[in-house]
Structure formats: structure tokens, C-alpha cells
């Protein structure tokens, strides 16, 4: 899967190595803070590499309603990347 991300001041290409999966870390506003029907923030990440083979972690954060999440994670806007970090 090829994901083209805009990283100012130029475009960077990252090859996403797996599908995004939930991070399950605890932070203010995470799933565990919400009751059924309340809004929370869900996080996903996956490993990626650039053209030079450097490793990165792509992170997405989405607002969600507990109990009304998209089925099979198909309703998230995957092109709306929240963060890209260098990975070990």
C-alpha cells in the first residue's frame, strides 16, 4: 500500500507495511474515559518506510462515538494522517 503524505515543504512517499491497528494506549479522552454514546479519541498506527528504507510509524487520531464506531475500520479517513514519527 502506497501512502503519499504531504510533509512541508515537500511531498514524501511512505510505503505502509501493514493496515492501521489500534494503539490502545491510555491518555485523556481515550476509549476508557467514555461511556456508551459519548465521544472519545481513537488512535491507530502502522509501520512504514520511505524511498531510502528509513523506518517510520504513521499515526492516526479520530474522534469516535463509543458504540457507533465504523465496522471493520472502514469508515475512518485514512488519508488524514495525524503524525509520522521516525521508528527504531
Secondary structure by P-SEA (a helix, b strand, c coil): cbbbbbcccbbbbbbccccccccccccccccccccccbbbbbbbbbbbccccbbbbbbbbbbbbcccccccccccccccccccccccc
